[in-house]
Amino acid sequence: MTTAPGTVLVVEDEESIADVLTIALRYHRFEVMTAGTVREALALTEHTRPDAALLDVMLPDGDGRGLGHELRLRRPELAVVFLTARDAPAEIVGALGFGDDYITKPFNIDEVVARVTAVLRRTRPADVLPQRAPLRHGDLELDETTYSVRRAGRSVELTPTEYALLRFLVRNGGRIVPKDQLLRHVWQYEHTPPESTVVETYISYLRRKLDTLGPPVITTRRGVGYGLT
């Protein structure tokens, strides 16, 4: 019997949209749980452990971003993807502050399934992980078994996507990694609009967390990409 690729919590108050998402995800063998409000979602996850949460930003009894924050506190490894009708840069940056991806409405259902699959691929560890030596660059240390990060001996709390981005930069040593390669290898994007700022947004998050513990470690080659000093 084939194992399901993961369990997805869908929180969407429009029943027609929730039904379409549920049918599509189940067709691709995901287990699906649904809720229409913040309250229902919190109650549903008290005794269950979804691998990913697909959250509408605007819910009848609250903000999906607040819900995502609460769910991530309960389960730090949870992958969070936001559905939003708002496409203003400030809204997107706010959603990505602790989420792993965002999808604007109206959306293509195949894209939603692909994005959820990609997020889980980069955030969910295998059931059994072999012991691996830590990745190191300067005073950075990434433990690939526990998915933890330390700088100068001090722990750094990163989201799964922040970890995946930093890991890819570390694995490439001091080389400058082009933005399109980061989109392909970290976000699994094959075709992304050139105006996408998701890489720049996550680089700023990493800098904010890493630069408080030492000198700047991420360098920018304008118009090309990013690397480590």
C-alpha positions as CSV (number, residue, x, y, z in Angstrom):
1,M,0.0,0.0,0.0
2,T,1.4,3.4,-1.0
3,T,2.0,5.8,1.9
4,A,0.3,9.2,1.7
5,P,2.7,12.1,0.9
6,G,1.4,14.0,4.0
7,T,-1.5,15.4,5.9
8,V,-2.7,18.9,5.0
9,L,-5.0,21.1,7.1
10,V,-7.1,23.3,4.9
11,V,-8.6,26.4,6.6
12,E,-11.0,28.1,4.2
13,D,-14.4,29.6,5.0
14,E,-15.7,29.5,1.4
15,E,-17.1,25.9,1.1
16,S,-16.8,25.8,-2.7
17,I,-13.0,26.7,-2.5
18,A,-12.5,24.3,0.4
19,D,-14.2,21.5,-1.5
20,V,-12.1,22.0,-4.6
21,L,-8.8,22.1,-2.6
22,T,-9.9,18.9,-0.7
23,I,-10.8,17.0,-3.8
24,A,-7.5,18.0,-5.6
25,L,-5.3,17.2,-2.6
26,R,-7.0,13.8,-2.0
27,Y,-6.6,13.0,-5.7
28,H,-2.9,13.4,-5.2
29,R,-3.1,11.1,-2.2
30,F,-2.8,13.7,0.6
31,E,-4.7,13.2,3.8
32,V,-6.9,16.3,4.3
33,M,-8.5,17.9,7.3
34,T,-10.7,21.0,6.9
35,A,-11.9,23.9,9.0
36,G,-13.8,27.1,8.2
37,T,-12.7,29.2,11.2
38,V,-9.7,29.9,13.4
39,R,-11.5,28.3,16.3
40,E,-12.3,25.1,14.4
41,A,-8.7,24.8,13.2
42,L,-7.2,25.2,16.7
43,A,-9.7,22.7,18.1
44,L,-8.9,20.3,15.2
45,T,-5.1,20.4,15.8
46,E,-5.2,19.9,19.6
47,H,-5.0,16.1,19.0
48,T,-3.8,15.8,15.4
49,R,-0.5,16.6,13.7
50,P,-0.8,17.8,10.1
51,D,2.4,18.2,8.0
52,A,1.2,21.3,6.3
53,A,-1.4,24.0,6.8
54,L,-3.1,25.8,3.8
55,L,-4.5,28.9,5.4
56,D,-6.9,31.6,4.0
57,V,-5.6,34.9,5.3
58,M,-9.1,36.4,5.9
59,L,-11.3,34.2,8.1
60,P,-14.6,35.0,9.8
61,D,-13.2,35.0,13.4
62,G,-9.6,36.1,12.9
63,D,-6.5,36.5,10.7
64,G,-5.0,33.4,9.0
65,R,-1.6,34.8,9.7
66,G,-2.3,34.8,13.5
67,L,-3.5,31.3,13.2
68,G,-0.4,30.3,11.3
69,H,1.7,31.8,14.1
70,E,-0.2,29.9,16.7
71,L,0.0,26.6,14.8
72,R,3.8,27.1,14.3
73,L,4.2,27.6,18.0
74,R,2.5,24.3,18.7
75,R,4.5,22.5,16.0
76,P,7.6,24.3,14.8
77,E,8.2,21.9,11.9
78,L,4.7,22.6,10.4
79,A,4.8,23.9,6.8
80,V,2.5,26.9,6.4
81,V,1.2,28.2,3.1
82,F,-1.1,31.2,2.9
83,L,-4.0,31.8,0.5
84,T,-4.7,35.5,0.0
85,A,-6.6,37.8,-2.3
86,R,-4.2,40.5,-1.3
87,D,-1.1,40.9,-3.5
88,A,0.4,44.1,-2.1
89,P,4.1,43.7,-1.3
90,A,3.5,44.6,2.4
91,E,0.8,41.9,2.7
92,I,3.1,39.3,1.1
93,V,6.1,40.2,3.3
94,G,3.8,40.0,6.3
95,A,2.6,36.5,5.4
96,L,6.1,35.3,4.6
97,G,7.4,36.5,8.0
98,F,6.9,33.1,9.4
99,G,5.2,31.1,6.6
100,D,6.8,29.0,3.9
101,D,4.9,30.2,0.8
102,Y,1.9,32.2,-0.3
103,I,-0.6,31.8,-3.2
104,T,-2.8,34.6,-4.5
105,K,-6.4,34.2,-5.4
106,P,-7.8,33.4,-7.9
107,F,-5.4,30.4,-8.1
108,N,-4.7,27.4,-10.4
109,I,-5.5,24.3,-8.4
110,D,-2.6,22.4,-10.0
111,E,-0.3,25.1,-8.8
112,V,-1.6,24.9,-5.3
113,V,-0.9,21.1,-5.2
114,A,2.5,21.6,-6.7
115,R,3.4,24.4,-4.2
116,V,2.2,22.3,-1.2
117,T,4.2,19.3,-2.5
118,A,7.3,21.5,-2.9
119,V,7.0,23.0,0.6
120,L,6.7,19.5,2.1
121,R,9.6,18.2,0.1
122,R,11.9,20.8,1.6
123,T,10.5,21.0,5.1
124,R,9.5,17.5,6.1
125,P,12.4,15.2,7.1
126,A,12.3,11.5,6.2
127,D,10.9,9.1,8.7
128,V,14.4,7.8,9.5
129,L,17.4,10.0,8.9
130,P,20.9,8.7,8.9
131,Q,23.4,10.5,11.1
132,R,25.2,13.1,9.1
133,A,28.1,15.4,9.9
134,P,27.2,19.0,10.5
135,L,27.6,21.5,7.6
136,R,30.0,24.3,8.5
137,H,30.9,27.7,7.1
138,G,32.9,30.1,9.2
139,D,31.1,30.2,12.6
140,L,27.9,28.7,11.2
141,E,27.0,25.1,11.9
142,L,24.0,23.3,10.5
143,D,23.0,20.0,12.0
144,E,21.3,18.1,9.1
145,T,19.9,15.4,11.5
146,T,18.1,17.8,13.9
147,Y,17.6,20.7,11.4
148,S,19.1,23.1,13.9
149,V,21.5,26.0,13.3
150,R,24.1,27.6,15.5
151,R,26.3,30.7,15.0
152,A,29.3,31.2,17.1
153,G,28.0,28.5,19.4
154,R,24.6,30.2,19.9
155,S,21.3,28.7,18.6
156,V,19.5,30.4,15.8
157,E,15.7,29.8,15.4
158,L,14.8,29.5,11.7
159,T,11.7,28.5,9.8
160,P,11.9,25.4,7.6
161,T,12.3,27.6,4.5
162,E,14.9,29.9,6.1
163,Y,16.8,26.7,7.0
164,A,16.6,25.3,3.5
165,L,17.9,28.6,2.0
166,L,20.8,28.9,4.4
167,R,21.7,25.2,3.9
168,F,21.9,25.7,0.1
169,L,24.1,28.8,0.6
170,V,26.4,26.9,3.0
171,R,26.6,23.9,0.6
172,N,27.8,26.3,-2.1
173,G,30.5,27.7,0.2
174,G,31.8,31.1,-0.9
175,R,30.2,31.0,-4.3
176,I,27.6,33.5,-5.5
177,V,24.4,31.5,-6.2
178,P,22.2,33.1,-8.9
179,K,18.6,34.0,-7.8
180,D,17.1,31.6,-10.4
181,Q,19.0,28.7,-8.9
182,L,17.8,29.5,-5.5
183,L,14.2,29.6,-6.7
184,R,14.7,26.2,-8.4
185,H,16.5,24.4,-5.6
186,V,15.0,25.9,-2.5
187,W,11.4,26.8,-3.6
188,Q,11.2,24.2,-6.4
189,Y,10.0,26.9,-8.8
190,E,10.5,26.2,-12.5
191,H,8.7,29.2,-13.9
192,T,8.6,32.3,-11.6
193,P,7.8,35.9,-12.7
194,P,11.0,38.0,-12.8
195,E,9.5,40.5,-10.4
196,S,9.2,37.9,-7.6
197,T,10.8,39.1,-4.4
198,V,10.5,35.9,-2.4
199,V,14.3,35.4,-2.4
200,E,15.1,38.9,-1.3
201,T,12.5,38.7,1.4
202,Y,14.0,35.5,2.9
203,I,17.5,36.8,2.6
204,S,16.5,39.8,4.7
205,Y,15.0,37.4,7.3
206,L,18.2,35.4,7.5
207,R,20.3,38.6,7.8
208,R,18.1,39.9,10.6
209,K,18.6,36.7,12.6
210,L,22.2,35.9,11.8
211,D,23.7,39.4,11.9
212,T,22.7,39.9,15.6
213,L,25.3,37.2,16.5
214,G,28.3,38.4,14.4
215,P,29.4,40.4,11.4
216,P,27.4,40.2,8.2
217,V,27.7,36.7,6.7
218,I,25.5,37.0,3.5
219,T,26.8,38.9,0.6
220,T,24.9,40.3,-2.4
221,R,26.1,40.4,-6.0
222,R,23.6,42.9,-7.4
223,G,21.7,41.6,-10.4
224,V,23.2,38.1,-9.9
225,G,22.5,36.4,-6.6
226,Y,23.8,35.7,-3.1
227,G,26.6,34.0,-1.2
228,L,28.4,33.7,2.1
229,T,31.4,35.7,3.1
